[in-house]
Amino acid sequence: MPDTQPVPAKTGITDEGYLTDCWYLAAPSARLKPGKQERLMVLGEPVVVGRTPAGEAFALRDVCPHRLVPLSAGRQIETKGEWTLQCPYHGWRFGTDGGCRLMPSLTEDSPYDPTRVKVRRYPVHEANGAVYLYVAHDPRSLAAPAVPPPSFGPLPDKPGFIIEDVFNAHMDDAVVGLMDPAHVPFVHNQWWWRPPSTGLKLKEKPFGPIERGWAIDRHAPSSNSKLYRWVFGGNVQTEICFQLPGYRWEIISNETARLLTLTCLSPEAPKKTRITQFTWWTGAPLLHLAVPVAKRMGAKFLAQDGEMVDLQNQGMAHQKAMLWIDDIDVQAKWYQQLKREWTAARTESRRFENPIQPRVLKWMS
């Protein structure tokens, strides 16, 4: 009989293909009101995200270990000088660190120690109007996060506006769809953006690696992007970046103004991915007047991408493999390469090495 060695379990990825040991968007800051909490699904797991009356954001597993009732259905109560989340069933109270502080049913002479009970705590980071949470591969791990929280350079304290949608897609398919460079003239062909009369034009862009991702080097917007120049004036430059596990941002700037649009992808279930798009800017006073129109435009864009996902699902019900070609599908291939390297690095307890090399991609759109 051949000597077969057991295959080591992978770290850094779930069986459903979601990356772990990573930061994901939890919610816009403005949605977390003091003293309130809400239930989210993150990587298929229930999470309660909230804010104490003192202003502290927190995230815990949304399952009381006693009778498995969602903690999000409870209320926040002060316990011995700290804010706790009380289960609505039997009143067990949990601190923002996940530790149980009180079991009201226990008598004074009970030998049971409530502090022995804990629920999973997710580290959180709040910046520029967004709350992120860290999902460790080991739910019991108390180690510091493997990577720092997301950072996108200097930004105002609050976004100018936020757009949200939910795609009926696995996160991988949502990422690939949103980064696809050749669908714009067919999916987003509104008269005010890319009408069919514009025709297809050659795009030739230099790409290079960044931390856990890649970027299109700073360049002038396409000749058909008149909207940018109308809002910003002359000498406009744009830069587009992607970073694991699912952040895509575009920076549009010149000497007097800077706008950053960040798209965050958060996997909720195998066929459900939450898309949240933040937009911040400095300068460009016309943007303040254009917010109602810009929000409608952004929502229309996401809805159109979501419609393509729904159509794609019809084909995926009969065929799983997709035909990817160069150069328009190179970014999709890079995304899969990055995921494989992340998983290998976490499994082998070594440093992540970005496999992407500088390259110029060409396509018509």
C-alpha positions in Angstrom: 0.0 0.0 0.0 1.4 3.5 -0.9 2.2 5.7 2.1 -0.3 8.6 1.8 0.2 11.7 3.8 -2.9 13.6 5.0 -3.5 16.9 3.1 -3.0 19.8 5.5 -6.1 21.9 6.0 -6.1 25.2 4.3 -5.9 28.4 6.2 -7.0 31.8 5.0 -10.1 30.6 3.1 -13.4 28.9 3.9 -14.9 25.9 2.1 -17.2 28.4 0.3 -14.2 30.3 -1.1 -14.3 33.3 1.2 -11.0 34.7 2.3 -10.3 34.8 6.1 -7.8 36.7 8.2 -9.1 39.7 6.3 -11.0 42.9 6.9 -14.5 43.4 5.5 -16.9 46.3 5.6 -19.4 46.0 8.4 -21.5 49.1 7.8 -21.4 52.8 7.2 -20.8 54.6 10.4 -24.0 56.7 10.1 -26.1 53.5 10.2 -24.9 52.5 13.7 -26.8 54.7 16.1 -25.6 55.0 19.7 -27.3 52.3 21.8 -28.5 50.4 18.8 -27.3 47.2 17.0 -28.3 45.2 13.9 -27.8 41.7 12.5 -25.5 41.0 9.5 -24.5 37.9 7.7 -20.7 37.9 7.1 -19.1 35.0 5.3 -22.3 33.0 6.0 -22.1 33.6 9.7 -24.5 35.8 11.8 -22.8 38.9 13.3 -24.3 41.6 15.5 -22.8 45.0 14.8 -23.6 48.0 17.0 -22.6 51.1 18.8 -22.7 51.7 22.6 -24.3 54.8 24.0 -20.7 55.9 24.6 -20.0 55.7 20.9 -17.9 52.5 20.7 -18.5 50.4 17.7 -18.5 46.6 18.3 -19.1 43.3 16.5 -20.0 39.9 18.1 -21.3 36.6 16.9 -25.0 37.0 16.8 -25.9 33.8 18.7 -26.4 33.6 22.5 -24.6 30.4 23.6 -27.4 29.6 26.1 -30.5 29.0 23.9 -29.1 30.3 20.6 -31.3 33.4 20.4 -29.8 36.3 18.3 -28.2 38.9 20.6 -29.2 41.6 18.1 -32.8 41.2 19.3 -31.8 42.3 22.7 -30.9 45.8 24.2 -27.9 47.5 25.5 -27.7 47.9 29.3 -25.0 49.3 31.6 -23.5 46.7 33.8 -21.0 47.7 36.5 -19.9 50.8 34.6 -19.7 49.3 31.1 -22.1 48.9 28.3 -23.3 45.3 27.7 -25.7 43.6 25.2 -28.5 41.8 26.9 -30.0 38.6 25.4 -33.8 39.0 25.2 -34.5 35.4 26.3 -32.8 35.1 29.8 -31.1 38.4 30.2 -27.5 37.2 29.9 -25.3 40.2 29.3 -22.2 40.3 27.1 -19.5 43.0 27.0 -18.2 44.4 23.7 -15.2 42.0 24.2 -17.6 39.0 24.0 -17.3 38.0 27.6 -20.4 37.3 29.7 -20.8 39.8 32.6 -24.1 38.6 34.1 -26.5 35.7 34.3 -29.5 37.0 36.2 -30.9 33.6 37.1 -27.8 32.6 39.2 -28.2 32.7 42.9 -25.6 34.3 45.2 -24.3 30.9 46.2 -24.1 29.5 42.7 -20.7 28.1 41.9 -21.1 28.8 38.2 -18.8 31.6 36.9 -20.5 33.7 34.1 -17.1 34.9 32.9 -16.4 31.4 31.6 -18.9 32.0 28.8 -17.9 34.0 25.8 -19.2 34.8 22.3 -16.9 35.4 19.4 -15.6 39.0 19.1 -14.7 40.5 15.8 -12.1 43.3 16.0 -13.5 46.5 14.5 -11.9 49.6 12.9 -13.8 52.8 12.2 -12.5 55.5 9.9 -13.9 58.2 7.5 -17.5 57.1 8.0 -17.0 53.4 7.6 -16.8 50.5 10.1 -14.8 47.4 9.2 -14.5 44.1 11.0 -11.8 41.5 10.9 -12.6 37.9 10.3 -9.9 35.6 11.7 -9.7 32.1 10.2 -9.6 30.6 13.8 -12.8 31.9 15.5 -11.1 31.4 18.9 -7.9 33.3 18.0 -6.9 36.2 20.1 -4.0 37.1 18.0 -3.7 40.6 16.4 -5.1 40.9 12.9 -2.7 39.5 10.2 -3.0 42.7 8.2 -3.7 46.4 9.1 -7.2 47.8 8.5 -8.1 49.2 5.1 -6.6 52.6 4.3 -7.3 54.6 1.2 -5.2 57.7 1.8 -6.4 61.1 3.1 -10.2 61.4 3.2 -12.8 63.6 4.8 -14.3 62.4 8.0 -17.6 61.6 6.3 -18.5 60.5 2.8 -20.5 62.8 0.6 -22.9 60.0 -0.2 -23.3 56.2 0.0 -25.0 53.7 -2.4 -25.8 50.1 -1.5 -27.1 47.1 -3.4 -27.1 43.3 -3.0 -26.0 41.1 -5.9 -27.4 37.5 -6.3 -23.9 36.2 -6.8 -20.9 34.6 -5.1 -18.4 37.2 -4.1 -15.9 35.9 -6.8 -18.4 36.5 -9.5 -19.4 39.9 -8.1 -15.7 41.0 -8.0 -15.0 39.8 -11.5 -18.1 41.5 -12.9 -17.4 44.9 -11.2 -13.8 45.0 -12.4 -14.5 43.9 -16.0 -13.2 46.6 -18.3 -15.1 45.8 -21.5 -18.8 45.8 -20.5 -19.2 49.5 -20.0 -20.4 50.5 -23.6 -22.9 47.6 -23.5 -24.2 47.6 -19.9 -23.8 51.3 -19.0 -24.7 52.9 -22.3 -26.8 55.8 -21.0 -26.9 59.0 -23.1 -25.1 60.9 -20.2 -22.3 58.4 -19.9 -21.4 56.2 -22.9 -24.1 56.3 -25.6 -23.8 53.7 -28.4 -23.0 56.6 -30.8 -19.6 57.0 -29.0 -18.4 53.7 -30.5 -15.6 51.6 -29.2 -12.1 53.0 -28.6 -8.8 51.5 -28.0 -7.8 51.4 -24.3 -4.1 50.8 -23.4 -3.4 51.0 -19.7 -0.3 50.2 -17.6 -1.0 48.0 -14.6 1.2 47.3 -11.6 1.1 45.5 -8.2 0.2 47.1 -5.0 -0.2 45.6 -1.5 -2.4 42.5 -2.0 -3.7 43.8 -5.3 -3.0 45.9 -8.4 -3.6 49.4 -9.8 -3.9 51.1 -13.1 -1.3 53.9 -13.1 -2.4 57.5 -13.0 -3.7 58.5 -16.4 -6.0 61.0 -18.2 -9.6 59.8 -18.3 -11.0 58.5 -21.5 -11.8 61.1 -24.1 -15.5 60.3 -23.7 -15.5 61.1 -19.9 -16.6 64.7 -20.3 -18.4 64.5 -17.0 -15.1 64.5 -15.1 -13.9 67.6 -16.8 -17.2 69.4 -16.3 -17.0 68.8 -12.5 -13.2 69.1 -12.0 -12.0 71.4 -14.7 -8.8 70.7 -16.6 -5.7 68.5 -16.0 -7.8 65.6 -14.5 -6.1 62.4 -13.7 -7.6 59.1 -12.6 -6.2 56.0 -10.8 -8.0 52.7 -10.2 -7.0 50.1 -7.6 -8.1 46.7 -6.4 -7.1 45.0 -3.1 -8.1 41.7 -1.5 -10.5 40.6 -0.2 -12.8 42.9 -2.2 -12.0 46.6 -2.4 -12.0 48.6 -5.6 -11.4 52.4 -5.5 -11.0 55.1 -8.1 -9.3 58.4 -7.5 -10.1 61.4 -9.7 -8.0 64.5 -9.0 -6.3 67.6 -10.3 -4.5 70.5 -8.6 -7.6 71.7 -6.7 -9.8 68.7 -6.1 -9.8 65.0 -5.2 -12.6 62.5 -5.4 -12.4 58.9 -4.2 -15.1 56.3 -4.9 -14.7 53.1 -2.9 -16.6 49.9 -3.7 -16.7 47.4 -0.9 -17.8 43.8 -1.5 -19.0 41.8 1.6 -20.0 38.2 1.2 -23.2 37.3 3.0 -24.1 33.9 1.6 -23.0 31.7 -1.4 -25.3 33.6 -3.7 -25.5 37.0 -1.9 -22.9 39.7 -1.9 -23.5 43.1 -0.4 -22.1 46.0 -2.4 -21.5 49.3 -0.6 -20.1 52.3 -2.5 -18.7 55.4 -0.6 -17.8 58.6 -2.3 -15.6 61.3 -0.6 -14.2 64.5 -2.1 -12.4 67.7 -1.4 -12.7 70.7 -3.6 -15.0 70.4 -6.7 -17.9 72.5 -5.3 -20.1 71.5 -8.2 -20.3 68.0 -6.7 -22.2 69.3 -3.7 -24.9 70.5 -6.1 -24.8 67.3 -8.1 -25.2 64.8 -5.2 -28.9 63.9 -5.9 -28.1 63.3 -9.5 -24.8 61.5 -8.7 -26.6 59.1 -6.3 -29.1 58.2 -8.9 -26.4 57.7 -11.5 -24.4 55.4 -9.1 -27.5 53.4 -8.1 -28.3 53.0 -11.8 -24.8 51.7 -12.5 -25.0 49.1 -9.7 -28.5 48.0 -10.6 -27.3 47.4 -14.2 -24.4 45.3 -13.0 -26.8 43.4 -10.8 -29.1 42.7 -13.8 -26.1 41.2 -15.6 -25.4 38.9 -12.6 -29.0 37.7 -12.7 -28.7 36.9 -16.4 -25.4 35.2 -15.8 -27.0 33.0 -13.1 -29.3 31.6 -15.8 -26.3 30.3 -17.7 -24.5 29.2 -14.6 -27.4 26.9 -13.8 -26.3 24.8 -16.8 -22.6 25.4 -17.1 -19.9 26.4 -14.5 -16.8 27.0 -16.6 -16.4 30.4 -18.2 -14.2 31.3 -21.2 -11.7 33.9 -20.1 -9.5 35.6 -22.7 -6.7 38.1 -22.7 -6.6 41.1 -22.2 -10.1 41.8 -20.9 -10.1 38.9 -18.5 -6.5 39.3 -17.1 -7.8 41.1 -14.0 -10.2 38.2 -13.3 -7.2 35.8 -13.5 -5.1 38.1 -11.3 -7.9 38.0 -8.7 -7.8 34.2 -8.6 -4.0 34.2 -8.4 -4.1 36.6 -5.5 -6.6 34.4 -3.7 -4.4 31.3 -4.2 -1.3 33.1 -3.0 -3.1 34.5 0.1 -4.4 31.0 1.0 -0.9 29.4 0.5 0.8 32.1 2.5 -1.6 31.8 5.4 -1.5 27.9 5.3 2.3 27.9 5.2 2.6 30.7 7.8 4.8 32.8 5.5 4.8 36.3 4.0 2.3 37.0 1.2 4.1 37.6 -2.1 2.2 39.4 -4.8 2.3 37.3 -8.0 1.3 40.2 -10.3 3.9 41.7 -12.5 3.7 45.1 -14.3 2.0 44.8 -17.6 0.2 46.9 -20.2 -3.3 45.7 -21.1 -5.2 46.6 -24.3 -8.8 46.3 -25.1 -11.6 48.0 -27.0 -14.5 49.6 -25.1 
